[in-house]
Amino acid sequence: MSIIAWIILGLVAGVIAKVLLPGRDPGGIIITTLIGIAGAFVGGWLSAKFLDRPINDDFFDLATWVAAIAGSLVLLIVYRLLFGNSRERR
């Protein structure tokens, strides 16, 4: 897949991760989208590196989507753990 396809996949994966993990995010929709894009790259890399499941060139491969969404979920959870309290009023 091209870099543009990974970015599009990451945008969609970020939205799906946000739907699966509702709530206030410290960075809003823009940061959540960027986390989705990074999650797609991380998920694809982890899938290829540790699960011995290379990412196909096919955009509609189920394993590619699962890896991207899983990577986005992991990064979103880590981001909330690190910066989740920064928007709360004291």
Gaussian input, Z-matrix of N, CA and C with variables (Angstrom, degrees):
# hf/3-21g

backbone

0 1
 N
 C     1     B1
 C     2     B2     1     A1
 N     3     B3     2     A2     1     D1
 C     4     B4     3     A3     2     D2
 C     5     B5     4     A4     3     D3
 N     6     B6     5     A5     4     D4
 C     7     B7     6     A6     5     D5
 C     8     B8     7     A7     6     D6
 N     9     B9     8     A8     7     D7
 C    10    B10     9     A9     8     D8
 C    11    B11    10    A10     9     D9
 N    12    B12    11    A11    10    D10
 C    13    B13    12    A12    11    D11
 C    14    B14    13    A13    12    D12
 N    15    B15    14    A14    13    D13
 C    16    B16    15    A15    14    D14
 C    17    B17    16    A16    15    D15
 N    18    B18    17    A17    16    D16
 C    19    B19    18    A18    17    D17
 C    20    B20    19    A19    18    D18
 N    21    B21    20    A20    19    D19
 C    22    B22    21    A21    20    D20
 C    23    B23    22    A22    21    D21
 N    24    B24    23    A23    22    D22
 C    25    B25    24    A24    23    D23
 C    26    B26    25    A25    24    D24
 N    27    B27    26    A26    25    D25
 C    28    B28    27    A27    26    D26
 C    29    B29    28    A28    27    D27
 N    30    B30    29    A29    28    D28
 C    31    B31    30    A30    29    D29
 C    32    B32    31    A31    30    D30
 N    33    B33    32    A32    31    D31
 C    34    B34    33    A33    32    D32
 C    35    B35    34    A34    33    D33
 N    36    B36    35    A35    34    D34
 C    37    B37    36    A36    35    D35
 C    38    B38    37    A37    36    D36
 N    39    B39    38    A38    37    D37
 C    40    B40    39    A39    38    D38
 C    41    B41    40    A40    39    D39
 N    42    B42    41    A41    40    D40
 C    43    B43    42    A42    41    D41
 C    44    B44    43    A43    42    D42
 N    45    B45    44    A44    43    D43
 C    46    B46    45    A45    44    D44
 C    47    B47    46    A46    45    D45
 N    48    B48    47    A47    46    D46
 C    49    B49    48    A48    47    D47
 C    50    B50    49    A49    48    D48
 N    51    B51    50    A50    49    D49
 C    52    B52    51    A51    50    D50
 C    53    B53    52    A52    51    D51
 N    54    B54    53    A53    52    D52
 C    55    B55    54    A54    53    D53
 C    56    B56    55    A55    54    D54
 N    57    B57    56    A56    55    D55
 C    58    B58    57    A57    56    D56
 C    59    B59    58    A58    57    D57
 N    60    B60    59    A59    58    D58
 C    61    B61    60    A60    59    D59
 C    62    B62    61    A61    60    D60
 N    63    B63    62    A62    61    D61
 C    64    B64    63    A63    62    D62
 C    65    B65    64    A64    63    D63
 N    66    B66    65    A65    64    D64
 C    67    B67    66    A66    65    D65
 C    68    B68    67    A67    66    D66
 N    69    B69    68    A68    67    D67
 C    70    B70    69    A69    68    D68
 C    71    B71    70    A70    69    D69
 N    72    B72    71    A71    70    D70
 C    73    B73    72    A72    71    D71
 C    74    B74    73    A73    72    D72
 N    75    B75    74    A74    73    D73
 C    76    B76    75    A75    74    D74
 C    77    B77    76    A76    75    D75
 N    78    B78    77    A77    76    D76
 C    79    B79    78    A78    77    D77
 C    80    B80    79    A79    78    D78
 N    81    B81    80    A80    79    D79
 C    82    B82    81    A81    80    D80
 C    83    B83    82    A82    81    D81
 N    84    B84    83    A83    82    D82
 C    85    B85    84    A84    83    D83
 C    86    B86    85    A85    84    D84
 N    87    B87    86    A86    85    D85
 C    88    B88    87    A87    86    D86
 C    89    B89    88    A88    87    D87
 N    90    B90    89    A89    88    D88
 C    91    B91    90    A90    89    D89
 C    92    B92    91    A91    90    D90
 N    93    B93    92    A92    91    D91
 C    94    B94    93    A93    92    D92
 C    95    B95    94    A94    93    D93
 N    96    B96    95    A95    94    D94
 C    97    B97    96    A96    95    D95
 C    98    B98    97    A97    96    D96
 N    99    B99    98    A98    97    D97
 C   100   B100    99    A99    98    D98
 C   101   B101   100   A100    99    D99
 N   102   B102   101   A101   100   D100
 C   103   B103   102   A102   101   D101
 C   104   B104   103   A103   102   D102
 N   105   B105   104   A104   103   D103
 C   106   B106   105   A105   104   D104
 C   107   B107   106   A106   105   D105
 N   108   B108   107   A107   106   D106
 C   109   B109   108   A108   107   D107
 C   110   B110   109   A109   108   D108
 N   111   B111   110   A110   109   D109
 C   112   B112   111   A111   110   D110
 C   113   B113   112   A112   111   D111
 N   114   B114   113   A113   112   D112
 C   115   B115   114   A114   113   D113
 C   116   B116   115   A115   114   D114
 N   117   B117   116   A116   115   D115
 C   118   B118   117   A117   116   D116
 C   119   B119   118   A118   117   D117
 N   120   B120   119   A119   118   D118
 C   121   B121   120   A120   119   D119
 C   122   B122   121   A121   120   D120
 N   123   B123   122   A122   121   D121
 C   124   B124   123   A123   122   D122
 C   125   B125   124   A124   123   D123
 N   126   B126   125   A125   124   D124
 C   127   B127   126   A126   125   D125
 C   128   B128   127   A127   126   D126
 N   129   B129   128   A128   127   D127
 C   130   B130   129   A129   128   D128
 C   131   B131   130   A130   129   D129
 N   132   B132   131   A131   130   D130
 C   133   B133   132   A132   131   D131
 C   134   B134   133   A133   132   D132
 N   135   B135   134   A134   133   D133
 C   136   B136   135   A135   134   D134
 C   137   B137   136   A136   135   D135
 N   138   B138   137   A137   136   D136
 C   139   B139   138   A138   137   D137
 C   140   B140   139   A139   138   D138
 N   141   B141   140   A140   139   D139
 C   142   B142   141   A141   140   D140
 C   143   B143   142   A142   141   D141
 N   144   B144   143   A143   142   D142
 C   145   B145   144   A144   143   D143
 C   146   B146   145   A145   144   D144
 N   147   B147   146   A146   145   D145
 C   148   B148   147   A147   146   D146
 C   149   B149   148   A148   147   D147
 N   150   B150   149   A149   148   D148
 C   151   B151   150   A150   149   D149
 C   152   B152   151   A151   150   D150
 N   153   B153   152   A152   151   D151
 C   154   B154   153   A153   152   D152
 C   155   B155   154   A154   153   D153
 N   156   B156   155   A155   154   D154
 C   157   B157   156   A156   155   D155
 C   158   B158   157   A157   156   D156
 N   159   B159   158   A158   157   D157
 C   160   B160   159   A159   158   D158
 C   161   B161   160   A160   159   D159
 N   162   B162   161   A161   160   D160
 C   163   B163   162   A162   161   D161
 C   164   B164   163   A163   162   D162
 N   165   B165   164   A164   163   D163
 C   166   B166   165   A165   164   D164
 C   167   B167   166   A166   165   D165
 N   168   B168   167   A167   166   D166
 C   169   B169   168   A168   167   D167
 C   170   B170   169   A169   168   D168
 N   171   B171   170   A170   169   D169
 C   172   B172   171   A171   170   D170
 C   173   B173   172   A172   171   D171
 N   174   B174   173   A173   172   D172
 C   175   B175   174   A174   173   D173
 C   176   B176   175   A175   174   D174
 N   177   B177   176   A176   175   D175
 C   178   B178   177   A177   176   D176
 C   179   B179   178   A178   177   D177
 N   180   B180   179   A179   178   D178
 C   181   B181   180   A180   179   D179
 C   182   B182   181   A181   180   D180
 N   183   B183   182   A182   181   D181
 C   184   B184   183   A183   182   D182
 C   185   B185   184   A184   183   D183
 N   186   B186   185   A185   184   D184
 C   187   B187   186   A186   185   D185
 C   188   B188   187   A187   186   D186
 N   189   B189   188   A188   187   D187
 C   190   B190   189   A189   188   D188
 C   191   B191   190   A190   189   D189
 N   192   B192   191   A191   190   D190
 C   193   B193   192   A192   191   D191
 C   194   B194   193   A193   192   D192
 N   195   B195   194   A194   193   D193
 C   196   B196   195   A195   194   D194
 C   197   B197   196   A196   195   D195
 N   198   B198   197   A197   196   D196
 C   199   B199   198   A198   197   D197
 C   200   B200   199   A199   198   D198
 N   201   B201   200   A200   199   D199
 C   202   B202   201   A201   200   D200
 C   203   B203   202   A202   201   D201
 N   204   B204   203   A203   202   D202
 C   205   B205   204   A204   203   D203
 C   206   B206   205   A205   204   D204
 N   207   B207   206   A206   205   D205
 C   208   B208   207   A207   206   D206
 C   209   B209   208   A208   207   D207
 N   210   B210   209   A209   208   D208
 C   211   B211   210   A210   209   D209
 C   212   B212   211   A211   210   D210
 N   213   B213   212   A212   211   D211
 C   214   B214   213   A213   212   D212
 C   215   B215   214   A214   213   D213
 N   216   B216   215   A215   214   D214
 C   217   B217   216   A216   215   D215
 C   218   B218   217   A217   216   D216
 N   219   B219   218   A218   217   D217
 C   220   B220   219   A219   218   D218
 C   221   B221   220   A220   219   D219
 N   222   B222   221   A221   220   D220
 C   223   B223   222   A222   221   D221
 C   224   B224   223   A223   222   D222
 N   225   B225   224   A224   223   D223
 C   226   B226   225   A225   224   D224
 C   227   B227   226   A226   225   D225
 N   228   B228   227   A227   226   D226
 C   229   B229   228   A228   227   D227
 C   230   B230   229   A229   228   D228
 N   231   B231   230   A230   229   D229
 C   232   B232   231   A231   230   D230
 C   233   B233   232   A232   231   D231
 N   234   B234   233   A233   232   D232
 C   235   B235   234   A234   233   D233
 C   236   B236   235   A235   234   D234
 N   237   B237   236   A236   235   D235
 C   238   B238   237   A237   236   D236
 C   239   B239   238   A238   237   D237
 N   240   B240   239   A239   238   D238
 C   241   B241   240   A240   239   D239
 C   242   B242   241   A241   240   D240
 N   243   B243   242   A242   241   D241
 C   244   B244   243   A243   242   D242
 C   245   B245   244   A244   243   D243
 N   246   B246   245   A245   244   D244
 C   247   B247   246   A246   245   D245
 C   248   B248   247   A247   246   D246
 N   249   B249   248   A248   247   D247
 C   250   B250   249   A249   248   D248
 C   251   B251   250   A250   249   D249
 N   252   B252   251   A251   250   D250
 C   253   B253   252   A252   251   D251
 C   254   B254   253   A253   252   D252
 N   255   B255   254   A254   253   D253
 C   256   B256   255   A255   254   D254
 C   257   B257   256   A256   255   D255
 N   258   B258   257   A257   256   D256
 C   259   B259   258   A258   257   D257
 C   260   B260   259   A259   258   D258
 N   261   B261   260   A260   259   D259
 C   262   B262   261   A261   260   D260
 C   263   B263   262   A262   261   D261
 N   264   B264   263   A263   262   D262
 C   265   B265   264   A264   263   D263
 C   266   B266   265   A265   264   D264
 N   267   B267   266   A266   265   D265
 C   268   B268   267   A267   266   D266
 C   269   B269   268   A268   267   D267

   B1=1.4535
   B2=1.5251
   B3=1.2829
   B4=1.4540
   B5=1.5270
   B6=1.3067
   B7=1.4649
   B8=1.5275
   B9=1.3264
   B10=1.4731
   B11=1.5234
   B12=1.3224
   B13=1.4634
   B14=1.5250
   B15=1.3379
   B16=1.4591
   B17=1.5234
   B18=1.3171
   B19=1.4629
   B20=1.5244
   B21=1.3138
   B22=1.4670
   B23=1.5203
   B24=1.3124
   B25=1.4637
   B26=1.5216
   B27=1.3154
   B28=1.4615
   B29=1.5110
   B30=1.3219
   B31=1.4719
   B32=1.5207
   B33=1.3114
   B34=1.4648
   B35=1.5311
   B36=1.3157
   B37=1.4676
   B38=1.5269
   B39=1.3168
   B40=1.4595
   B41=1.5246
   B42=1.3194
   B43=1.4677
   B44=1.5240
   B45=1.3267
   B46=1.4671
   B47=1.5285
   B48=1.3281
   B49=1.4692
   B50=1.5260
   B51=1.3118
   B52=1.4705
   B53=1.5216
   B54=1.3265
   B55=1.4624
   B56=1.5285
   B57=1.3362
   B58=1.4596
   B59=1.5270
   B60=1.3278
   B61=1.4648
   B62=1.5237
   B63=1.3249
   B64=1.4670
   B65=1.5271
   B66=1.2870
   B67=1.4555
   B68=1.5079
   B69=1.3254
   B70=1.4619
   B71=1.5190
   B72=1.2929
   B73=1.4593
   B74=1.5171
   B75=1.3205
   B76=1.4569
   B77=1.5266
   B78=1.3299
   B79=1.4522
   B80=1.5057
   B81=1.3090
   B82=1.4542
   B83=1.5158
   B84=1.3149
   B85=1.4630
   B86=1.5286
   B87=1.3101
   B88=1.4659
   B89=1.5282
   B90=1.3133
   B91=1.4633
   B92=1.5150
   B93=1.3419
   B94=1.4623
   B95=1.5225
   B96=1.3218
   B97=1.4558
   B98=1.5296
   B99=1.3177
   B100=1.4667
   B101=1.5268
   B102=1.3324
   B103=1.4611
   B104=1.5246
   B105=1.3245
   B106=1.4622
   B107=1.5142
   B108=1.3182
   B109=1.4616
   B110=1.5312
   B111=1.3290
   B112=1.4684
   B113=1.5272
   B114=1.3291
   B115=1.4605
   B116=1.5140
   B117=1.3121
   B118=1.4633
   B119=1.5239
   B120=1.3194
   B121=1.4599
   B122=1.5295
   B123=1.3313
   B124=1.4629
   B125=1.5279
   B126=1.3201
   B127=1.4691
   B128=1.5159
   B129=1.3137
   B130=1.4560
   B131=1.5141
   B132=1.3240
   B133=1.4608
   B134=1.5214
   B135=1.3496
   B136=1.4644
   B137=1.5219
   B138=1.3223
   B139=1.4606
   B140=1.5296
   B141=1.3098
   B142=1.4645
   B143=1.5262
   B144=1.3167
   B145=1.4647
   B146=1.5284
   B147=1.3300
   B148=1.4626
   B149=1.5244
   B150=1.3075
   B151=1.4604
   B152=1.5183
   B153=1.3254
   B154=1.4615
   B155=1.5251
   B156=1.3227
   B157=1.4701
   B158=1.5183
   B159=1.3222
   B160=1.4725
   B161=1.5227
   B162=1.3000
   B163=1.4533
   B164=1.5204
   B165=1.3157
   B166=1.4637
   B167=1.5154
   B168=1.2991
   B169=1.4524
   B170=1.5173
   B171=1.3090
   B172=1.4578
   B173=1.5231
   B174=1.3249
   B175=1.4617
   B176=1.5193
   B177=1.3140
   B178=1.4596
   B179=1.5258
   B180=1.3122
   B181=1.4605
   B182=1.5244
   B183=1.3258
   B184=1.4619
   B185=1.5280
   B186=1.3250
   B187=1.4672
   B188=1.5286
   B189=1.3068
   B190=1.4633
   B191=1.5185
   B192=1.3139
   B193=1.4610
   B194=1.5198
   B195=1.3213
   B196=1.4665
   B197=1.5297
   B198=1.3146
   B199=1.4663
   B200=1.5264
   B201=1.3123
   B202=1.4635
   B203=1.5235
   B204=1.3146
   B205=1.4623
   B206=1.5284
   B207=1.3260
   B208=1.4667
   B209=1.5280
   B210=1.3140
   B211=1.4574
   B212=1.5149
   B213=1.3241
   B214=1.4606
   B215=1.5227
   B216=1.3238
   B217=1.4617
   B218=1.5257
   B219=1.3202
   B220=1.4622
   B221=1.5252
   B222=1.3169
   B223=1.4638
   B224=1.5245
   B225=1.3310
   B226=1.4580
   B227=1.5267
   B228=1.3206
   B229=1.4634
   B230=1.5289
   B231=1.3184
   B232=1.4663
   B233=1.5187
   B234=1.3235
   B235=1.4657
   B236=1.5230
   B237=1.3229
   B238=1.4744
   B239=1.5186
   B240=1.3209
   B241=1.4618
   B242=1.5349
   B243=1.3227
   B244=1.4617
   B245=1.5277
   B246=1.3307
   B247=1.4629
   B248=1.5210
   B249=1.3126
   B250=1.4623
   B251=1.5054
   B252=1.3050
   B253=1.4555
   B254=1.5216
   B255=1.3004
   B256=1.4565
   B257=1.5198
   B258=1.3293
   B259=1.4610
   B260=1.5240
   B261=1.3148
   B262=1.4537
   B263=1.5246
   B264=1.3279
   B265=1.4653
   B266=1.5161
   B267=1.2873
   B268=1.4697
   B269=1.4904
   A1=109.11
   A2=115.46
   A3=120.20
   A4=110.04
   A5=115.44
   A6=120.89
   A7=110.95
   A8=117.32
   A9=121.07
   A10=110.25
   A11=117.12
   A12=120.44
   A13=110.50
   A14=118.05
   A15=120.58
   A16=111.29
   A17=117.79
   A18=120.85
   A19=110.15
   A20=116.99
   A21=120.37
   A22=110.28
   A23=116.30
   A24=121.01
   A25=110.22
   A26=117.41
   A27=121.65
   A28=112.62
   A29=117.17
   A30=120.35
   A31=110.61
   A32=116.16
   A33=120.59
   A34=110.30
   A35=117.15
   A36=120.71
   A37=110.54
   A38=117.93
   A39=121.45
   A40=111.74
   A41=116.39
   A42=120.25
   A43=110.02
   A44=116.84
   A45=120.18
   A46=110.39
   A47=117.76
   A48=120.60
   A49=110.48
   A50=116.98
   A51=121.18
   A52=110.49
   A53=117.43
   A54=120.95
   A55=110.10
   A56=117.00
   A57=120.87
   A58=112.62
   A59=117.32
   A60=122.76
   A61=109.65
   A62=117.28
   A63=118.45
   A64=111.33
   A65=115.04
   A66=120.90
   A67=110.46
   A68=113.98
   A69=119.47
   A70=110.08
   A71=114.66
   A72=120.58
   A73=108.53
   A74=116.84
   A75=119.64
   A76=113.81
   A77=118.37
   A78=119.90
   A79=115.36
   A80=117.95
   A81=120.39
   A82=111.82
   A83=114.66
   A84=121.24
   A85=112.35
   A86=117.91
   A87=119.74
   A88=110.41
   A89=117.22
   A90=120.26
   A91=110.20
   A92=116.81
   A93=120.07
   A94=110.54
   A95=117.54
   A96=121.86
   A97=110.73
   A98=116.75
   A99=120.31
   A100=110.98
   A101=116.60
   A102=120.45
   A103=109.58
   A104=117.06
   A105=120.36
   A106=112.21
   A107=116.83
   A108=120.79
   A109=109.96
   A110=116.52
   A111=119.70
   A112=110.42
   A113=116.92
   A114=120.98
   A115=112.41
   A116=116.82
   A117=120.06
   A118=110.26
   A119=116.93
   A120=120.29
   A121=110.90
   A122=116.50
   A123=120.57
   A124=110.59
   A125=116.46
   A126=119.89
   A127=112.24
   A128=116.96
   A129=120.73
   A130=112.35
   A131=116.09
   A132=120.14
   A133=111.01
   A134=116.74
   A135=120.24
   A136=111.68
   A137=115.96
   A138=120.48
   A139=110.80
   A140=116.31
   A141=119.94
   A142=111.93
   A143=116.94
   A144=121.16
   A145=112.75
   A146=116.88
   A147=119.53
   A148=114.55
   A149=117.88
   A150=119.97
   A151=112.46
   A152=115.73
   A153=121.45
   A154=111.29
   A155=114.85
   A156=121.58
   A157=107.48
   A158=116.76
   A159=118.55
   A160=110.91
   A161=114.25
   A162=120.89
   A163=108.63
   A164=115.37
   A165=120.81
   A166=111.00
   A167=115.17
   A168=120.42
   A169=112.13
   A170=116.94
   A171=121.71
   A172=109.95
   A173=117.07
   A174=122.82
   A175=111.53
   A176=118.37
   A177=122.17
   A178=112.93
   A179=117.84
   A180=122.28
   A181=109.09
   A182=117.32
   A183=122.09
   A184=111.59
   A185=117.82
   A186=120.53
   A187=111.24
   A188=117.42
   A189=121.16
   A190=110.37
   A191=116.42
   A192=120.86
   A193=111.59
   A194=117.12
   A195=120.44
   A196=109.83
   A197=117.29
   A198=120.78
   A199=110.76
   A200=117.64
   A201=121.08
   A202=111.35
   A203=117.22
   A204=120.69
   A205=110.33
   A206=117.23
   A207=120.61
   A208=110.79
   A209=117.08
   A210=120.23
   A211=112.03
   A212=117.25
   A213=121.41
   A214=111.30
   A215=116.81
   A216=120.18
   A217=111.26
   A218=116.41
   A219=119.96
   A220=110.42
   A221=117.41
   A222=119.86
   A223=112.07
   A224=117.73
   A225=120.70
   A226=110.50
   A227=117.48
   A228=120.83
   A229=110.34
   A230=116.92
   A231=120.29
   A232=110.68
   A233=116.84
   A234=120.81
   A235=110.75
   A236=117.18
   A237=120.28
   A238=111.36
   A239=117.76
   A240=120.35
   A241=111.38
   A242=115.94
   A243=119.75
   A244=113.23
   A245=116.86
   A246=120.13
   A247=113.49
   A248=118.29
   A249=122.02
   A250=115.07
   A251=118.64
   A252=120.97
   A253=113.33
   A254=117.93
   A255=120.15
   A256=112.79
   A257=119.64
   A258=121.24
   A259=112.68
   A260=117.84
   A261=119.76
   A262=110.09
   A263=114.26
   A264=119.32
   A265=108.89
   A266=114.94
   A267=119.46
   A268=110.06
   D1=150.97
   D2=178.39
   D3=-81.66
   D4=168.69
   D5=178.99
   D6=-62.85
   D7=-34.58
   D8=178.24
   D9=-64.87
   D10=-40.85
   D11=178.44
   D12=-64.37
   D13=-39.65
   D14=177.57
   D15=-65.26
   D16=-36.82
   D17=178.01
   D18=-66.08
   D19=-44.57
   D20=177.75
   D21=-62.91
   D22=-44.70
   D23=177.00
   D24=-59.18
   D25=-42.10
   D26=179.04
   D27=-64.91
   D28=-38.60
   D29=176.85
   D30=-60.73
   D31=-46.90
   D32=-179.97
   D33=-67.49
   D34=-41.20
   D35=179.24
   D36=-63.69
   D37=-37.12
   D38=177.37
   D39=-64.44
   D40=-40.47
   D41=177.80
   D42=-65.92
   D43=-43.02
   D44=179.04
   D45=-64.65
   D46=-40.54
   D47=177.62
   D48=-62.93
   D49=-38.40
   D50=178.98
   D51=-66.22
   D52=-38.14
   D53=178.09
   D54=-67.71
   D55=-39.25
   D56=179.99
   D57=-73.31
   D58=-26.58
   D59=178.21
   D60=-123.11
   D61=73.77
   D62=-177.92
   D63=-69.24
   D64=164.13
   D65=179.78
   D66=130.40
   D67=176.24
   D68=-179.57
   D69=-77.96
   D70=130.59
   D71=175.12
   D72=-103.12
   D73=142.06
   D74=-178.42
   D75=-60.78
   D76=-27.00
   D77=-175.55
   D78=-107.37
   D79=-5.21
   D80=-179.68
   D81=81.17
   D82=-166.28
   D83=-173.20
   D84=-69.79
   D85=-31.69
   D86=-178.35
   D87=-68.69
   D88=-45.89
   D89=178.72
   D90=-66.33
   D91=-38.98
   D92=177.93
   D93=-60.95
   D94=-39.71
   D95=178.11
   D96=-65.22
   D97=-43.87
   D98=178.23
   D99=-64.28
   D100=-36.67
   D101=175.72
   D102=-64.26
   D103=-38.37
   D104=177.28
   D105=-62.06
   D106=-42.46
   D107=178.84
   D108=-64.85
   D109=-46.38
   D110=178.09
   D111=-63.90
   D112=-37.76
   D113=179.32
   D114=-64.17
   D115=-35.54
   D116=177.41
   D117=-64.02
   D118=-42.60
   D119=178.32
   D120=-66.96
   D121=-45.64
   D122=-179.25
   D123=-64.62
   D124=-45.32
   D125=179.38
   D126=-61.50
   D127=-41.82
   D128=177.65
   D129=-64.92
   D130=-41.11
   D131=179.15
   D132=-66.55
   D133=-45.58
   D134=179.52
   D135=-62.67
   D136=-39.85
   D137=179.07
   D138=-62.18
   D139=-43.93
   D140=-179.13
   D141=-72.79
   D142=-36.91
   D143=-173.55
   D144=-79.44
   D145=-48.17
   D146=-170.32
   D147=-105.49
   D148=-24.94
   D149=-179.00
   D150=-99.17
   D151=1.30
   D152=-178.81
   D153=52.75
   D154=38.82
   D155=179.17
   D156=-122.30
   D157=86.54
   D158=-179.38
   D159=-62.47
   D160=145.61
   D161=-179.82
   D162=-78.48
   D163=128.66
   D164=179.07
   D165=-74.82
   D166=165.92
   D167=174.79
   D168=-80.06
   D169=-5.56
   D170=-178.72
   D171=-81.88
   D172=124.15
   D173=-178.11
   D174=-65.21
   D175=-30.31
   D176=-174.67
   D177=-99.45
   D178=24.18
   D179=176.56
   D180=-74.97
   D181=128.43
   D182=-176.68
   D183=-60.85
   D184=-40.90
   D185=-179.85
   D186=-62.67
   D187=-35.94
   D188=177.85
   D189=-63.52
   D190=-44.81
   D191=-179.27
   D192=-67.31
   D193=-41.71
   D194=179.04
   D195=-63.29
   D196=-43.62
   D197=179.26
   D198=-63.13
   D199=-41.93
   D200=-179.45
   D201=-66.43
   D202=-43.59
   D203=-179.77
   D204=-67.96
   D205=-41.80
   D206=178.22
   D207=-62.70
   D208=-43.52
   D209=177.19
   D210=-62.13
   D211=-39.40
   D212=178.13
   D213=-66.40
   D214=-40.76
   D215=178.01
   D216=-63.02
   D217=-44.36
   D218=-179.63
   D219=-62.59
   D220=-47.18
   D221=-179.61
   D222=-65.94
   D223=-35.92
   D224=178.37
   D225=-66.75
   D226=-40.37
   D227=177.81
   D228=-64.80
   D229=-45.29
   D230=178.76
   D231=-62.14
   D232=-42.28
   D233=179.33
   D234=-62.18
   D235=-43.14
   D236=178.49
   D237=-65.41
   D238=-37.59
   D239=178.49
   D240=-65.96
   D241=-39.08
   D242=-177.91
   D243=-78.23
   D244=-40.17
   D245=-171.48
   D246=-123.19
   D247=11.12
   D248=-174.04
   D249=-63.67
   D250=-29.64
   D251=-177.31
   D252=-90.89
   D253=0.31
   D254=-174.43
   D255=-72.50
   D256=-19.77
   D257=-179.02
   D258=-102.87
   D259=-2.79
   D260=179.06
   D261=-74.17
   D262=142.56
   D263=177.03
   D264=-82.85
   D265=141.75
   D266=179.99
   D267=-105.79

